[in-house]
């Protein structure tokens, strides 16, 4: 039996996963590290914390599994995208890494757009200039910390800094490199035009590999420390979204994933490049060689549901009324107040028919990305009447999140991206109501998976391809990723949702001016 390792350098911690050659997960380990915000809009981490966390997670996962490290055939890497690790001539970190959620680079994004041109940028890199991407971070260092900029010899993405320490190789993969805003999607290599216009030396950037390719071997001193073979193949891997897609089997045309976590993501496989000229979707290289993916993001998905739970607070949802002044008999025993659970809210929502009887919720609690690219967008309940209850509002929040995700799906459909099945993950997969809601609102069958292990699992499968355990990524998925169940859309409920969605789709434009005026108060 051969085994595979996946290592995910996430925002909250380093996760290591070990599975066998049949895809069965034998052990996982997570080592957390801090997130720094030294100023408003800044988000940073110390790469040394990633390195300590990665080594500890790898040691722990091997210890938990009880297997002999000599049986491990390969290690695949994944991690948070878009970050910037700046290294000097001695290979030392110059300053803390700037992360994907760092928002300080608005002026640099405007500079890039002005220098390259908005349309040309999308044509080459597949995306507009957004604050999270790596290229604006490089320009920010040039503009604001010239003493640090002058020392740069190398700029790496987070997982690739760990690769450098594991193997001594400066390398990345096409899916993660696409998130730098410096990659030519067609050539799957850096764009000379973008580098020249932005005055960024190609020599600073790591060599680009395809996801399953071997980028180097584990160094002897690390092999001894971790209990792994010297020269263990370390695979290119993928950015976290691409690796997660491999782990959910979204590696061929027609397959899409819908993830409801704090944010919400619609991820679609594409055999060829499909670009949204308005930049509402992200187009990246996939971790599958020669393939691509499109991604739509709504910023508050599960986060909107959590906000609603917290906003309700400690009121007891099992009572018709909550206080003597609202009609509770003073002699009646009063239940202990407790915060509602997500199950409480879902049960309430299930008592209301599709469409929430004319109540809409716009989930723009932290601005919005797809399809509006508007940081000043604001959330709203629209259509409230005296007959609406907490149950209606709970259902409207759930429906609003799925409508927001459908916005991205509709753009993909307009680009002729085939959609035959949507694989649901995150909180939206664990709730039967949310699964049915997604099937009905998307108008497509949705599937749940037997196991959901995130990007580290996809990285392990990519390692299996690179190490020769599987011939292709498709074979790895066929052998290891299993669908647990399928939910079909209800024609009647889909028709009802379609009618409501046409209203939802027009509501942002109707309220945009009001949202912006409120945001400026």
LINUR-V723995 format. One record per pair of residues at least 12 apart in sequence whose ideal C-beta (glycine too) atoms are under 8 Angstrom apart, sorted by the first residue. I is the first residue (numbers start at 1). J is the second residue. D is the distance in whole Angstrom. If there is no record, write none. Layout:
BEGIN
i	j	d
I	J	D
I	J	D
END
This chain:
BEGIN
i	j	d
1	20	6
1	21	6
1	71	7
2	20	7
2	21	5
2	71	6
2	72	8
2	73	4
2	467	8
2	469	6
3	18	6
3	19	7
3	20	6
3	21	7
3	26	7
3	65	8
3	67	6
3	71	5
3	72	5
3	73	7
4	18	7
4	19	6
4	20	8
4	21	7
4	72	7
4	73	6
4	74	6
4	75	8
4	76	7
4	460	4
4	461	7
4	463	5
4	464	5
4	467	7
4	469	7
5	17	7
5	18	6
5	58	7
5	61	7
5	72	6
5	74	7
5	75	4
5	76	7
5	460	6
5	463	6
6	18	8
6	19	8
6	75	8
6	76	5
6	77	8
6	78	7
6	237	8
6	243	8
6	455	8
6	456	4
6	457	6
6	458	7
6	459	4
6	460	3
6	461	8
6	462	8
6	463	7
7	54	6
7	57	7
7	58	7
7	75	6
7	76	7
7	77	5
7	78	7
7	159	8
7	162	7
7	456	7
7	459	7
8	78	5
8	79	6
8	240	7
8	243	7
8	454	7
8	455	5
8	456	4
8	459	7
9	50	5
9	53	8
9	54	6
9	77	7
9	78	7
9	79	3
9	80	6
9	158	5
9	159	5
9	162	6
10	79	7
10	80	6
10	240	7
10	455	8
11	35	7
11	45	8
11	80	5
11	99	7
11	100	8
11	101	7
12	32	6
12	33	8
12	35	7
13	30	5
13	31	6
13	32	4
13	33	6
13	53	6
13	57	8
14	30	7
14	31	5
14	33	7
14	50	6
14	53	4
14	54	5
14	56	7
14	57	5
15	28	7
15	29	7
15	30	5
15	57	6
15	454	7
15	456	5
16	28	7
16	29	5
16	30	8
16	54	8
16	57	4
16	58	5
16	60	7
16	61	4
16	456	7
17	61	7
17	453	6
17	456	4
17	457	6
17	459	8
17	460	6
18	61	5
18	62	7
18	65	5
18	67	7
18	72	8
18	460	7
19	457	7
19	460	5
19	480	8
21	73	8
21	464	7
21	469	5
22	479	7
22	480	7
23	461	7
23	476	8
23	479	6
23	480	3
23	481	7
25	451	6
25	453	6
25	457	7
26	65	5
26	67	7
27	61	5
27	62	8
27	64	4
27	65	4
28	61	6
28	64	8
28	453	7
28	456	7
29	56	8
29	57	5
29	58	8
29	60	4
29	61	4
29	64	6
30	57	7
31	52	8
31	53	4
31	54	8
31	56	5
31	57	5
31	60	7
32	53	7
33	45	7
33	46	8
33	49	4
33	50	7
33	52	7
33	53	5
34	49	7
35	99	8
36	96	6
39	104	8
41	102	7
41	103	4
41	104	5
42	98	8
42	102	6
42	103	8
42	104	6
43	98	7
43	99	4
43	100	8
43	101	5
43	102	4
43	103	8
44	96	4
44	97	6
44	98	6
44	99	6
44	102	7
45	83	8
45	96	6
45	97	5
45	99	6
46	93	8
46	96	5
46	97	7
47	85	5
47	93	5
47	96	8
47	97	5
47	158	7
47	161	5
48	93	7
50	158	6
50	161	7
50	162	6
51	161	8
51	162	6
51	165	6
54	162	5
55	222	8
55	225	7
55	226	7
58	226	5
58	228	8
59	225	8
59	226	6
59	227	7
62	226	7
62	227	6
62	228	8
69	226	7
69	227	4
69	228	5
69	229	7
70	229	6
72	228	6
72	229	7
72	232	6
73	233	7
73	463	7
73	464	7
73	467	4
73	468	8
73	469	6
74	214	8
74	232	7
74	233	5
74	234	8
74	235	6
74	463	4
74	464	6
74	466	5
74	467	3
74	469	7
75	166	8
75	218	7
75	228	8
75	232	6
75	233	7
75	234	5
75	235	7
75	463	6
76	234	8
76	235	4
76	236	8
76	237	5
76	243	8
76	458	8
76	459	3
76	460	6
76	461	7
76	462	4
76	463	3
76	464	8
76	466	7
77	159	5
77	160	8
77	162	7
77	163	6
77	234	7
77	235	7
77	236	7
77	237	4
77	459	6
78	159	6
78	237	5
78	238	6
78	239	7
78	240	6
78	242	8
78	243	4
78	244	8
78	455	4
78	456	7
78	458	7
78	459	4
79	157	7
79	158	5
79	159	3
79	162	7
79	176	8
79	239	7
79	240	6
79	455	8
80	99	7
80	100	5
80	158	5
80	159	8
80	240	6
81	100	6
81	157	7
81	176	6
81	179	4
81	239	4
81	240	6
81	241	7
82	99	8
82	100	4
82	132	5
82	133	5
82	134	5
82	157	7
82	179	5
82	180	7
83	97	5
83	98	6
83	99	5
83	100	6
83	134	7
83	137	8
83	157	6
83	158	5
84	97	6
84	98	5
84	134	5
84	137	4
84	138	6
84	141	8
84	155	6
84	156	8
84	157	8
85	97	5
85	155	7
85	156	5
85	157	7
85	158	7
85	160	8
85	161	4
86	141	7
86	148	7
86	151	8
86	152	5
86	154	8
86	155	6
87	152	7
87	153	6
87	154	4
87	155	7
87	156	7
87	161	8
88	151	4
88	152	7
88	153	6
89	151	8
89	153	5
91	154	8
91	164	8
93	161	8
94	148	5
94	151	5
94	152	7
95	141	8
95	145	7
95	148	5
97	158	7
97	161	8
98	137	5
98	140	7
99	158	8
100	132	5
101	132	6
102	131	7
102	132	7
102	137	7
103	131	5
103	132	8
104	131	7
104	140	6
105	131	5
105	136	4
105	137	6
105	139	7
105	140	5
106	131	6
107	143	8
108	129	8
108	136	4
108	137	8
108	139	4
108	140	5
108	143	7
109	129	4
109	130	6
109	131	6
109	136	5
110	129	8
111	139	6
112	129	4
112	135	6
112	136	6
112	139	7
112	181	7
112	198	7
113	128	7
113	129	5
115	197	5
115	198	7
116	129	8
116	194	7
116	197	5
116	198	7
118	279	7
119	277	7
121	181	8
121	194	8
122	275	6
122	276	8
122	277	6
122	279	5
123	275	7
124	184	6
124	185	7
124	191	5
124	193	7
124	194	6
125	178	8
125	181	5
125	182	7
125	183	6
125	184	7
125	185	7
125	191	7
125	194	7
126	178	7
126	185	5
126	273	7
126	275	6
126	282	7
126	283	4
126	284	7
127	181	6
127	279	6
127	282	5
127	283	7
127	284	8
128	279	4
128	373	7
129	181	6
133	179	6
133	180	7
133	181	4
134	155	7
134	157	7
134	179	7
134	180	4
134	181	7
134	182	7
135	180	6
135	181	4
135	182	5
135	194	8
135	198	6
135	200	7
136	181	7
138	155	6
138	198	8
138	200	6
139	198	7
152	204	6
153	204	7
154	170	6
154	204	6
154	205	8
154	206	8
155	204	5
155	205	6
156	170	7
156	172	7
156	206	6
157	172	6
157	176	5
157	177	8
157	179	8
157	180	7
159	176	7
159	237	7
160	172	5
160	176	7
160	206	6
163	215	6
163	216	7
163	234	6
165	222	8
166	216	8
166	218	6
166	219	7
166	222	6
166	234	6
167	215	7
167	216	3
167	217	6
167	218	6
167	219	6
167	234	5
168	216	7
168	219	6
169	215	5
169	216	3
169	234	8
170	206	4
170	207	7
171	206	5
171	207	5
171	208	8
171	209	6
171	215	4
171	216	7
171	236	7
172	205	8
172	206	5
172	207	7
172	208	6
172	209	7
172	236	7
173	208	7
173	209	5
173	210	7
173	211	5
173	213	8
173	236	4
173	237	6
173	238	5
173	239	8
173	287	6
174	188	5
174	208	6
174	209	7
174	210	6
174	211	7
174	285	4
174	286	8
174	287	8
175	211	6
175	238	4
175	239	5
175	241	8
175	242	4
175	243	8
175	284	6
175	285	5
175	286	6
175	287	5
175	293	8
176	237	8
176	238	6
176	239	4
176	242	8
177	190	8
177	205	8
177	208	5
177	285	7
178	239	8
178	283	8
178	284	4
178	285	5
179	239	6
179	284	6
180	205	8
181	194	7
182	194	5
182	195	6
182	198	8
182	200	7
182	205	7
183	208	7
183	285	7
185	273	6
185	283	7
185	284	8
185	285	6
185	292	7
186	273	7
188	208	7
188	210	8
188	285	6
188	290	8
189	208	5
190	202	6
190	205	6
190	208	7
209	236	4
210	236	6
210	287	8
210	289	4
210	290	8
211	235	7
211	236	5
211	237	6
211	238	5
211	242	7
211	243	8
211	246	8
211	286	8
211	287	3
211	288	7
211	289	7
211	462	5
211	473	7
212	235	6
212	236	7
212	287	8
212	289	7
212	462	5
212	463	8
212	465	4
212	466	5
212	473	6
213	235	7
213	236	5
213	466	6
214	233	5
214	234	7
214	235	6
214	236	8
214	466	5
214	467	8
215	234	6
215	235	7
215	236	5
216	234	5
217	230	7
217	231	4
217	232	6
217	233	6
217	234	7
218	230	6
218	231	6
218	232	4
218	234	6
233	463	7
233	466	6
233	467	5
235	459	8
235	462	5
235	463	4
235	465	8
235	466	4
235	467	7
236	462	7
236	466	8
237	287	7
237	459	5
237	462	6
237	463	8
238	286	8
238	287	3
238	455	8
238	458	7
238	459	7
238	462	7
239	284	7
239	287	8
240	454	8
240	455	4
241	265	7
241	267	6
241	284	8
241	293	8
241	295	6
241	455	8
242	284	7
242	285	8
242	286	6
242	287	4
242	293	6
242	458	7
243	287	6
243	455	4
243	456	8
243	458	4
243	459	5
243	462	7
244	257	8
244	259	8
244	267	8
244	425	8
244	454	6
244	455	5
244	458	6
245	257	6
245	267	5
245	269	7
245	286	7
245	287	7
245	293	7
245	458	7
246	287	6
246	288	7
246	458	3
246	459	8
246	461	6
246	462	6
246	473	6
246	476	8
246	477	7
247	452	8
247	453	6
247	454	7
247	455	7
247	456	8
247	457	4
247	458	3
247	461	7
247	481	7
248	423	5
248	425	6
248	449	6
248	452	7
248	458	8
248	481	7
249	423	7
249	449	8
249	477	5
249	481	4
249	483	8
250	267	6
250	268	8
250	269	5
250	293	8
250	423	6
251	269	6
251	286	7
251	288	5
251	291	7
251	473	5
251	474	6
251	477	5
252	269	6
252	474	7
253	269	6
253	270	7
253	271	5
253	418	5
254	269	8
254	418	5
254	419	7
254	420	4
254	421	7
255	268	8
255	269	5
255	420	7
255	421	6
255	423	7
256	268	5
256	269	7
256	409	7
256	412	8
256	419	5
256	421	7
256	422	5
256	423	7
256	444	8
257	422	7
257	423	5
257	424	7
257	425	6
258	405	6
258	422	5
258	423	7
258	424	5
258	425	7
258	428	6
258	438	6
258	442	7
258	446	7
259	424	8
259	425	5
259	426	5
259	428	7
260	301	5
260	302	5
260	401	7
260	405	8
260	424	8
260	425	8
260	426	5
260	427	5
260	428	3
260	429	8
260	434	7
261	301	7
261	302	5
261	426	4
261	427	7
262	300	8
262	301	7
262	302	5
262	303	4
262	306	8
263	297	6
263	298	7
263	299	5
263	300	7
263	301	6
263	302	8
263	303	7
264	297	7
264	298	4
264	300	8
264	301	3
264	302	7
264	401	6
264	404	7
264	405	5
264	428	8
265	295	6
265	296	7
265	297	6
265	298	8
266	295	7
266	296	4
266	370	8
266	405	5
266	408	4
266	409	5
266	412	7
267	293	6
267	294	8
267	295	5
268	293	6
268	294	5
268	295	8
268	412	5
268	417	5
268	419	7
269	286	7
269	288	8
269	291	7
269	292	8
269	293	6
270	283	8
270	286	8
270	291	7
270	292	4
270	293	6
270	294	6
270	417	6
271	291	6
271	292	7
272	292	7
273	292	5
274	292	7
274	294	6
274	412	8
274	415	4
274	416	7
274	417	6
275	415	8
276	294	8
276	411	6
276	415	6
278	371	8
279	373	7
280	296	7
280	370	5
280	371	4
280	372	8
280	373	7
280	408	8
280	411	6
281	294	5
281	295	7
281	296	5
281	370	6
281	408	7
281	411	6
281	412	7
281	415	8
282	294	7
282	295	4
282	296	8
282	297	7
283	295	8
287	458	7
287	462	6
287	473	7
288	473	5
288	474	8
289	473	7
294	412	6
294	415	7
294	417	6
295	408	8
296	369	8
296	370	4
296	371	7
296	405	7
296	407	7
296	408	2
296	409	7
296	411	7
296	412	7
297	369	5
297	370	5
297	408	7
298	363	7
298	368	7
298	369	7
298	370	6
298	401	7
298	404	4
298	405	6
298	407	7
298	408	7
299	364	8
299	365	8
299	366	5
299	367	6
299	368	6
299	369	6
300	363	5
300	364	7
300	365	4
300	366	5
300	379	7
300	401	8
301	363	7
301	401	5
301	404	7
301	405	7
301	428	8
302	401	8
302	426	7
302	427	5
302	428	8
303	365	7
303	366	7
304	361	8
304	363	4
304	365	6
304	379	7
304	397	6
304	400	7
304	401	6
305	342	7
305	345	7
305	397	6
305	398	7
305	401	7
305	427	7
307	365	6
308	345	7
308	393	7
308	394	7
308	397	5
309	339	7
309	340	6
309	341	8
309	342	7
309	345	6
310	339	8
312	339	8
312	340	6
312	345	8
312	390	7
313	339	7
314	337	4
314	338	6
314	339	6
315	337	7
315	340	8
316	335	5
316	337	6
316	338	7
317	340	5
317	344	5
317	345	8
317	348	6
317	390	7
318	335	7
318	344	8
319	335	7
342	427	7
342	431	7
345	394	5
346	394	8
346	398	8
346	431	5
346	433	5
346	434	7
348	390	6
348	391	4
348	394	5
348	395	8
349	391	6
349	394	4
349	395	4
349	398	6
349	433	6
350	395	8
350	433	5
351	391	5
352	391	5
352	392	5
352	394	8
352	395	4
353	496	8
354	399	8
354	437	8
354	440	7
354	493	5
354	496	5
354	497	6
354	500	8
355	399	8
355	496	5
355	497	7
355	499	8
355	500	5
356	388	8
356	392	5
356	393	8
356	395	5
356	396	4
356	399	6
357	387	7
357	388	7
357	392	6
358	383	5
358	385	7
359	381	7
359	382	8
359	383	5
359	384	6
359	385	8
359	388	5
359	392	5
359	393	7
359	395	8
359	396	4
360	380	8
360	381	7
360	382	4
360	383	5
360	396	6
360	399	8
360	400	7
360	500	7
360	503	7
360	504	6
360	507	6
361	379	7
361	380	7
361	381	6
361	382	8
361	393	7
361	396	4
361	397	5
361	399	7
361	400	3
362	377	8
362	378	8
362	379	5
362	380	5
362	382	7
362	400	6
362	404	8
362	504	8
362	507	6
362	508	7
362	511	7
363	379	6
363	397	7
363	400	5
363	401	5
363	404	5
364	377	4
364	378	6
364	379	5
364	380	8
364	404	8
364	508	8
364	515	8
365	378	8
365	379	4
368	404	7
368	508	8
370	407	6
370	408	5
370	411	7
371	407	5
371	408	7
371	411	6
372	508	6
374	512	7
374	515	8
376	515	6
376	516	5
376	519	4
376	520	8
377	508	7
377	512	8
377	515	6
378	511	8
378	515	4
378	518	6
378	519	6
380	507	8
380	511	6
380	515	8
381	393	7
381	396	7
382	507	6
382	511	8
398	433	7
398	434	6
398	437	6
399	437	6
399	441	7
399	497	8
399	500	8
400	504	7
401	428	8
402	428	8
402	434	8
402	437	5
402	438	6
402	441	5
402	442	8
403	441	7
403	500	8
403	501	6
403	504	5
403	505	8
405	438	8
405	442	8
406	441	6
406	442	6
406	501	6
407	505	7
409	442	6
419	444	6
420	444	7
421	444	7
421	445	6
421	446	7
421	447	6
421	486	8
422	438	7
422	439	8
422	442	6
422	444	5
422	445	7
422	446	5
422	447	7
423	446	7
423	447	5
423	448	8
423	449	6
423	483	8
424	438	6
424	446	5
424	447	7
424	448	6
425	449	7
425	452	5
429	448	5
429	449	8
429	452	7
435	448	7
435	487	5
436	487	6
436	490	7
436	493	8
438	487	8
439	487	5
439	488	6
439	489	4
439	490	8
440	489	5
440	490	6
440	493	4
440	494	5
440	497	5
441	494	8
441	497	5
441	501	7
442	489	7
443	489	6
443	494	5
443	498	8
444	489	7
445	486	5
445	487	7
445	488	5
445	489	7
446	486	7
446	487	5
447	483	5
447	484	8
447	485	7
447	486	5
447	487	8
448	483	7
448	484	5
448	485	5
448	486	8
448	487	8
449	481	7
449	482	7
449	483	6
449	484	6
450	482	4
450	483	7
450	484	4
451	482	7
461	473	7
461	476	4
461	477	7
461	480	6
462	476	8
464	476	5
END
